[in-house]
Amino acid sequence: SLPGIYFLIDQNGRMARWNRHLPEITGLGDAEIGGMQGTDFFAGEDKPSVAAAVTRAFAEGASEVDAELRTADGRGIPHAFTARRTMIEGRTLIVGVGIDVSARRRAEEAQVREHARLNTLVHTIPDLVWLKDPDGVYLSCNPKFEQLYGHREAEIVGRTDYDFVDRDLADFFRAHDRAAAEAGRPCTNEEWLTFADGGYHGLFETIKTPMIGADGQLIGVLGIARDITGLRRAEAALQERD
């Protein structure tokens, strides 16, 4: 009735007992399983780690290993195995339990793909993009923002504006961060920025919006800044004509 695979392995590494799920998954009969080593159910690349886990369980009393259990049609199903040393009727055996982690593995892979897509999107946006935690500490930024401070993202993350600009400007940035967090909605302002990389000086429209987690707690403030220097010059030129 266990949800996963249950089995016993003797000191020779052979299968001693198992539940119904093992033959159901592998397509092997009980008579076949009875003559097999515990490592015989896994792909070749996983057998050394499984064998080492069995040896470790006998020596240390417990071990864990992730490995793919092979099916009758040659597929591999990811399982998380836990092994414990025990005494049954005077025999030292390994009690093993294997849980199918296919769904977890798929979710992890999907999360990695989603993170990669989001990372690609953020890094290709021509505007400055950054994220700070509630205390104003940088959590991430894109390449355009790196040009503003003249440092790589890895050098910016974990630091604050006070590490890169004078106190008055850092106070200005921090005040608008707090305003967005307190408002609970996007807040917009215009600010002049001078890039450390190249020295460009321009007027930027900055939108800061609070990011709220699934638990309702503030994750931080997301900022996006777009260069509007050319737009404002064009507007001024039109006004002069009028």
C-alpha positions as CSV (number, residue, x, y, z in Angstrom):
1,S,0.0,0.0,0.0
2,L,3.0,2.3,0.1
3,P,2.9,5.0,-2.6
4,G,6.4,4.3,-3.8
5,I,8.7,1.3,-4.3
6,Y,9.6,-0.7,-1.2
7,F,12.4,-3.3,-1.2
8,L,14.9,-5.2,0.9
9,I,18.5,-5.9,-0.2
10,D,20.7,-8.5,1.4
11,Q,24.4,-8.1,2.2
12,N,25.2,-9.6,-1.2
13,G,23.4,-6.8,-2.9
14,R,20.6,-9.1,-4.1
15,M,16.9,-8.3,-3.9
16,A,15.3,-10.0,-0.9
17,R,11.7,-8.6,-0.9
18,W,9.8,-5.9,-2.8
19,N,6.3,-4.6,-3.1
20,R,4.0,-4.8,-6.2
21,H,5.1,-1.4,-7.6
22,L,8.5,-2.6,-8.6
23,P,7.3,-5.3,-11.1
24,E,4.5,-2.9,-12.3
25,I,7.1,-0.3,-13.3
26,T,9.8,-2.5,-14.6
27,G,7.6,-5.1,-16.3
28,L,9.6,-7.9,-14.7
29,G,8.1,-10.9,-13.0
30,D,8.8,-11.7,-9.3
31,A,10.9,-14.8,-10.4
32,E,13.1,-12.5,-12.5
33,I,13.5,-9.9,-9.8
34,G,14.4,-12.5,-7.2
35,G,17.7,-13.3,-9.0
36,M,18.8,-9.7,-9.6
37,Q,21.2,-7.3,-7.9
38,G,19.7,-4.1,-6.6
39,T,21.7,-2.1,-9.2
40,D,20.2,-4.1,-12.2
41,F,17.1,-1.9,-12.4
42,F,19.0,1.3,-13.3
43,A,20.7,2.7,-16.4
44,G,24.4,2.1,-16.7
45,E,25.3,5.7,-15.7
46,D,23.3,5.4,-12.5
47,K,24.5,2.0,-11.4
48,P,27.8,3.2,-9.7
49,S,26.0,5.8,-7.6
50,V,23.3,3.3,-6.6
51,A,25.9,0.7,-5.7
52,A,27.8,3.3,-3.7
53,A,24.6,4.3,-1.9
54,V,23.9,0.6,-0.9
55,T,27.5,0.2,0.4
56,R,27.2,3.5,2.3
57,A,23.9,2.4,3.9
58,F,25.5,-0.9,5.1
59,A,28.5,1.0,6.5
60,E,26.9,4.1,7.9
61,G,23.3,3.0,8.5
62,A,21.6,5.3,5.9
63,S,22.1,6.9,2.5
64,E,20.1,8.7,-0.2
65,V,20.5,8.7,-4.0
66,D,18.6,10.0,-7.0
67,A,18.5,7.6,-10.0
68,E,16.3,6.7,-12.9
69,L,14.5,3.4,-12.6
70,R,14.3,1.7,-16.0
71,T,10.9,0.6,-17.4
72,A,10.1,-2.4,-19.6
73,D,10.2,-0.2,-22.7
74,G,13.5,1.3,-21.8
75,R,12.3,4.6,-20.4
76,G,13.8,6.1,-17.3
77,I,11.7,7.3,-14.4
78,P,13.4,9.6,-11.9
79,H,13.2,8.4,-8.4
80,A,14.5,9.6,-5.0
81,F,15.7,6.6,-3.0
82,T,16.3,6.5,0.7
83,A,18.0,3.4,2.3
84,R,18.3,2.4,5.9
85,R,20.2,-0.5,7.5
86,T,18.0,-2.8,9.6
87,M,18.0,-6.2,11.3
88,I,15.3,-8.7,10.4
89,E,15.3,-12.2,11.8
90,G,19.0,-11.9,12.6
91,R,19.9,-10.7,9.1
92,T,21.4,-7.3,8.2
93,L,19.4,-5.9,5.4
94,I,18.8,-2.6,3.6
95,V,15.3,-1.2,3.6
96,G,14.8,1.0,0.6
97,V,12.0,3.3,-0.5
98,G,11.9,4.9,-3.9
99,I,9.5,7.8,-4.7
100,D,8.7,8.9,-8.2
101,V,9.9,12.5,-8.6
102,S,9.0,12.9,-12.3
103,A,6.5,15.6,-11.6
104,R,9.0,17.5,-9.4
105,R,11.7,17.1,-12.0
106,R,9.3,18.5,-14.7
107,A,8.4,21.4,-12.5
108,E,12.0,22.2,-11.8
109,E,12.9,22.0,-15.5
110,A,9.9,24.2,-16.4
111,Q,11.0,26.7,-13.8
112,V,14.5,26.8,-15.2
113,R,13.1,27.3,-18.7
114,E,10.8,30.1,-17.5
115,H,13.7,31.8,-15.7
116,A,15.8,31.6,-18.8
117,R,13.1,33.2,-20.9
118,L,12.5,35.9,-18.4
119,N,16.2,36.6,-18.1
120,T,16.5,36.8,-21.9
121,L,13.6,39.2,-22.0
122,V,15.0,41.5,-19.3
123,H,18.5,41.5,-20.8
124,T,17.2,42.4,-24.3
125,I,15.0,45.4,-23.2
126,P,16.8,48.6,-24.3
127,D,15.5,50.4,-21.1
128,L,17.2,50.3,-17.7
129,V,15.7,47.6,-15.6
130,W,16.5,46.7,-12.0
131,L,15.0,45.2,-8.8
132,K,15.8,46.2,-5.2
133,D,14.7,44.6,-2.0
134,P,12.6,46.6,0.6
135,D,15.9,47.9,2.1
136,G,17.1,49.3,-1.2
137,V,19.6,46.5,-1.9
138,Y,20.0,45.5,-5.5
139,L,18.7,42.0,-6.4
140,S,19.2,42.1,-10.2
141,C,19.6,44.5,-13.1
142,N,20.0,44.3,-16.9
143,P,23.0,45.2,-19.1
144,K,21.7,48.7,-19.8
145,F,21.6,49.4,-16.1
146,E,25.2,48.1,-15.8
147,Q,26.3,50.9,-18.0
148,L,24.7,53.5,-15.6
149,Y,26.9,52.5,-12.7
150,G,29.8,51.1,-14.8
151,H,29.8,47.7,-13.0
152,R,28.6,44.2,-13.9
153,E,25.4,42.9,-12.4
154,A,27.4,40.6,-10.0
155,E,29.2,43.7,-8.6
156,I,25.9,45.6,-8.2
157,V,23.8,42.9,-6.6
158,G,24.0,43.1,-2.8
159,R,24.9,46.8,-2.8
160,T,22.8,50.0,-2.7
161,D,22.8,53.3,-4.5
162,Y,25.0,54.8,-1.8
163,D,27.8,52.6,-3.1
164,F,27.7,54.2,-6.6
165,V,26.4,57.8,-6.4
166,D,26.6,60.7,-4.0
167,R,24.3,60.8,-0.9
168,D,21.9,63.4,-2.2
169,L,21.1,61.4,-5.4
170,A,21.0,58.1,-3.5
171,D,18.5,59.7,-1.0
172,F,16.5,60.9,-4.1
173,F,16.4,57.3,-5.5
174,R,15.5,55.8,-2.0
175,A,12.7,58.3,-1.4
176,H,11.0,57.3,-4.7
177,D,11.5,53.6,-3.9
178,R,9.7,54.1,-0.6
179,A,7.0,56.1,-2.2
180,A,6.2,53.3,-4.7
181,A,6.3,50.7,-1.9
182,E,3.9,52.7,0.3
183,A,1.6,53.6,-2.5
184,G,1.2,49.9,-3.5
185,R,1.1,50.9,-7.2
186,P,3.4,52.1,-10.0
187,C,4.8,55.6,-9.4
188,T,6.4,57.7,-12.2
189,N,9.0,60.5,-12.0
190,E,11.6,62.1,-14.3
191,E,15.3,62.3,-13.4
192,W,18.5,63.2,-15.0
193,L,21.1,60.4,-15.1
194,T,24.7,60.4,-15.9
195,F,26.2,57.1,-17.1
196,A,29.5,56.0,-15.6
197,D,30.1,54.0,-18.8
198,G,30.6,56.6,-21.5
199,G,29.5,59.7,-19.6
200,Y,26.1,60.1,-21.3
201,H,23.8,62.6,-19.5
202,G,20.1,62.4,-20.3
203,L,16.6,62.8,-18.9
204,F,14.8,59.5,-18.0
205,E,11.2,58.7,-17.2
206,T,11.3,56.2,-14.3
207,I,8.5,53.9,-13.3
208,K,8.9,52.1,-10.0
209,T,6.4,49.5,-8.9
210,P,6.2,47.3,-5.8
211,M,6.5,43.5,-6.3
212,I,4.4,41.5,-4.0
213,G,4.9,37.8,-3.4
214,A,2.3,35.0,-3.2
215,D,2.3,35.4,0.6
216,G,1.3,39.1,0.2
217,Q,4.7,40.3,1.4
218,L,6.8,43.0,-0.4
219,I,9.6,41.4,-2.4
220,G,11.0,44.7,-3.5
221,V,10.6,47.5,-6.0
222,L,11.0,47.0,-9.7
223,G,12.3,49.9,-11.7
224,I,12.3,50.7,-15.4
225,A,13.8,53.9,-16.8
226,R,13.4,55.1,-20.4
227,D,15.5,57.8,-22.1
228,I,13.1,60.7,-23.0
229,T,15.8,63.3,-23.7
230,G,15.0,63.3,-27.5
231,L,11.3,63.4,-26.8
232,R,11.5,66.4,-24.5
233,R,13.8,68.3,-27.0
234,A,11.3,67.6,-29.8
235,E,8.5,68.9,-27.6
236,A,10.4,72.1,-26.8
237,A,11.2,72.7,-30.4
238,L,7.5,72.4,-31.3
239,Q,6.6,74.9,-28.6
240,E,9.2,77.4,-29.9
241,R,7.7,77.2,-33.3
242,D,4.2,77.9,-31.9
